[in-house]
Amino acid sequence: MGKSTYISSNLNQQQIQFMLLLDDLELDIFSLEELKMQTEAYYSNVSELVENLVNKKILSRIERGNYCRANFRDESVIGCRLVEDGAIAYWSAMNNHGLTEQFPNVTFIQTTRFKQHKIVFGVSYKFIKINPGKRTGIIDTGYGNHRFRITDIEKTFVDCFDLPQYSGGYDELIRAFSKVSLNGNKLISYTKGTRNFAVMKRMGFLAELLDKYGLKRFVRESKKNINARYTLFDPRGEDQGEFVNDWRLRLNMSRETILQTCNTPF
């Protein structure tokens, strides 16, 4: 956005200079407190300037205290701004990592804090509260002011097997698992961190069935940590199918169906 655009928007000289300063600082999204810290040497009325620019539709209010330029709509960046420790996760992370071609109609944000479902600029955000001990495997991506947090590929799979209702579909999840290279040490660390035996069983069995490269140790460690109770392979499926004693799993998807699903292209 250039100076001529600002002038055509009926801004006064101070507002024009303020927007040019945002250009220099390369700020497209910001909190009011961040903005005050970066511009306090130039302006003492930042709150007033921002509110006036929102009224003139040059800036947009995301929620109280958080703002962006009127044309900025990056869902991942905005979503991570909505809660202090938020990270893109589950189906949204699957899509971001290129693990599925399906687009979720909700952006999933993982956080240790409680926050209610929110719609911002027509986008639905769902916040999944986790225990602090499960907050691992989070990386930064993007650049500059557009950076955001996201679960890495291994943590994304562990989270989706932990809470498959947020994964975009079990078939899609196991198909993606079959097609990517994974770090076994990360999987061991993350699955133990979930304290969810069902996750270890399902992922360990699947890695063994598919004979996935580099995951032999993960399979061995998973077998050491399973409990005696039988678990359904597909947690949302019917209670039927083959019992697999080694994994204390009940295959309510047959091995043939699993392999067929994994061999289906995206």
N, C-alpha and C positions, 0 to 999 in steps of 0.2 A: 504494500500500500504506500503510495508516494504522497508528497506534500500536496500536489494538486487535488488528490482525492480528499485529503483532510479539509482543504479550503472549500471544496464543493459541498462539504457536509455542514456548512454554516458553523464552523468552530471558531471560537475567538483565538487570539494570538497565543495565549497561554496554553490553551488546549492543543493547538497545533504543535507547539514546542514540546509539550508533554508526550504526544504521540510520536514525535520524531525521536525523543529520548528512548521510548520503548523500542523503536526500530534499532537504535544504536546498541541497546542492551540485549537485543534479539530475544525479547520476551513476548511470547504468544499466550502463555498461561501463567498465572501467578496468584499468590495469596496477597491480601492487602498488607499484611505484615512484611512479607518479602519485598513488596514494592516500596514500602516506606523506608526500609533499610537501604535499598539501592538508590533511592531518589531524594533522601532527606537533605542532601547537600544542595539540592536545587529547588525543592518545593516543601512548604510547610502545610499545604492544604490538599494532600494527596487523596484523602477520603472524599472530599468534595469534588475534586477533579474526576475521580473514577465514577462517582454517582452521576455526574453530569454527562460523562461519556457513555454510560449505560443508557441513560435517558435518550441520548441522540443515536443509540444503536451502533456506536463505534466499538464499544466493548459489550460483553455479555456477562451476566452474573450466573455462575455455575450453581452456587449456593452461598449462603452467608459467609463472607470473608474470602471467597475464591472467585476469580474472574478469568476471562480469556478474551481474545479478540473476537469480534462478531463472526468472522469466517472460520474460526478454529473449531474443529469438531472431531479430533482424534479420540476415539472411544477409549482406547487403552490408557492414554495419558490422563484424560479426564477422570476415568474410573479410579486410578491410583491416587488422584487428588482428593477423592471423596472421603477417604479414611486414612488416618496417619500411616499405618503400616501395611496398606493394601497392596496386593500383588495380583496380576492377571493369573487365573488358574482354571483348572478343570477343562470343560469343553472350549472355553475361550482361548486357553493356552494351547490346547490341541490344534485349534485352527491357526493360531499365530505361529506355531512351530511348523506348519505345513503337514500335520499328521492327519488331517481330515479336510475334505473339500466342502463339508457341510458347514453352513454358517449358523451359529447359534442366534436365536432371536433375543437372547439375554446375555449381557456381559457379566461373567462370574468373577467376583473379587474375593480373594481369600484374606482373612484378617483375624487378629486375635481380639478384636473389639466387636461389640454389638453395634450394628447399624441396620436400620430398616431399609427394605427395598426402596429404590428411588428411581425416578424417571427424570433424565436431564436431556434437554434438546431432542426429545422423542426417543431416546435410547433407554432401555430398561437395565438397571444394575442390580444384581443380587449379591448380597454379602454373606459369605459362608464363614461363620465364626469357628476357629480352631483353638485348641490348647496351645500355649506358647511353645511347648516342646515339639510340636509338629511344624513349627515355622522354620523349615530348612529348605535348601535347594532353591533359593531365590536369587535371581541374577538381575542385573540392570541391562537394559537394551535401549535402543534409540540413540539420539544425539542431542547435545545441548539442552535447551529448554524443553525438548520433546522426549526426554528420557522417562522410562517407566520401569516398574518392577514386574517380573514374571517368573513363574516356577520353571526350572530347567526341564529338559525332556524327561529325564528319569523321575523327577519328583511329580511331574504332570501325570505320568502313568500311575505312580503309586497313589496319588490323590484320587484319580478316577476309579481305580480298583477299590479304594477305600470308601468312596461315596459315588458309586456308579450312576446314581440318579442324576448327577450333574455332568455326565460324560458324553451325552449326545447319542447314546445307544450302545448296547453291549457288543453287538456285531462289529460296529465301527471301531470300538475300543480294541478288541482282540485282533482285528485286521491290521490296525495301525501298529500294535505291539509286534506283530509278526514281521513287519517290513522295515524296521529301523534298527540300527546298531545301538546298543545300550551299554553303559558302564556298570559292570556287575558290582563293583565296590560301592558305588552310589546307591544302587538298588538295595544292597544289604543294609546300609546305613538308614536309608529312608523307610524301608519296610519295618525295620525294628523300631524306628521312631513312632510309627503309627500305633504300635501296641495292638494291632488288629491281626489275629491269626488267620482270618479269612483272606486277607490280602496276600500274605505269604503263601498260603495254599494255592490260591488261584494263579498267581503270577509264577510261582515255582513250578507248578504242574505244567502250565502253558510253555514256559521256557524249556522244560524237559521234553514235552511232546514235540515241540518245534525244533529241538536240538539247536537252540540259538547259540551262535558263536560268542565265546567270551563269558558265558553265564553259568559255567559248570559249578564254580564256587558258590554262586548265588543259589543254585538249586540245592547244593549240599547244606548250606546254612539255613535255607528255608525249611528243609526236612527236619533239621535239628530243633526247630522252634515251633512246630505245629502242635496243636492240642489234640485230645482224643475225640472230640466231638466232630461229627460229620457236618460238612458245609456244602451247600449247593454251589456248583460252579457258576451258574448264572443266578445271582441273588434275587432276581425278579421273575425267575421262571418257576415252573411247577416242581413239586417235590417228587421226582421220579428219575429213573435212569440208573446206570451202572455205578456201583460203589467202588472206589479206588482206595484200597487200604493204605497204601504207602503215603497217600496225601490226605487221608480222611476227607475225601471229597465225594460228592455224588454228582455224576455227570448228567445233568438234565439237558445238556447239549452233548450229543454223541461225539466221539473222537472224529468220526467221518465228517460230521457237520462242522466241527471246529476247524478242521483242516480245509474243508471246502470254503468256509468263510474267509480263512486266512489267504487262500489262493485267489480270491475274487479281487480284481483291481479296484482302486478307489473310484 
